[in-house]
Amino acid sequence: METVMLTKNLHKTFYTGEVPVHALKGVNLAVGAGEFLVVLGPSGSGKSTLLNILGGMDTPTEGEFIYRGTPLQSMSKYELTMFRRKAVGFIFQFYNLMPNLTAYENVALATELTETPLDPGLVLEEIGVGDRQNHFPSQLSGGEQQRVAIARAIAKNPDVLLCDEPTGALDYETGKQVLNYLHKINREMGKTLIVITHNAAIGGMADKVIYIRDGRIDRIKDNPHPVTADEVSW
């Protein structure tokens, strides 16, 4: 399996005044093409910091992050911008939709950032909100807004989807629907998917579960028999 993302001895230190906070402490991780990874850990364990570095939104204090053989530290500002635009799509817990744009317009806006976008209307249809594409976010339920946010990320046609607690603001049934869409994107479109969550049950869907504690990878568990969202419960 081709390695899409690789971290080598990744460290990240923040400062609160003069007090250092070590968010990551030597993280080594390889992400294969088309894998579904779930990153589990308590609040403050370093999950979001890792995701931000993988998405090119932050830089490590020490160590390397390599995307398809190229260290991000060696990229120019322009190349780094292109990486964020084309290589990765972000899905957040809170949907971050533009309130004055319709669902279709929110998705279409993202497609302007890349050279090989997917059709916004078709993506919205595929994800189950095609009949809501002319509605504004305030006219959509939480689950519908999250599906639009997923469509926005997919329509860029990125190599990797990075999901930060994508079901955290949703009720149980809606959360399972959203997970089913993510599973479908991974299995049918071949997108590499990295989901960070507090919800250990979601790990049953993954090819690999990464357990993070206190800024370090505590262990990595391979899952030879991933299940669908319908088969997990919490």
Helices and strands as residue ranges (DSSP letters): E 3-16, E 19-32, E 36-40, H 47-54, E 62-67, E 70-71, G 72-74, H 77-82, I 83-87, E 88-91, H 103-111, H 120-126, G 130-132, G 137-139, H 142-155, E 160-164, H 172-189, E 192-197, G 200-205, E 208-213, E 216-222, G 229-231
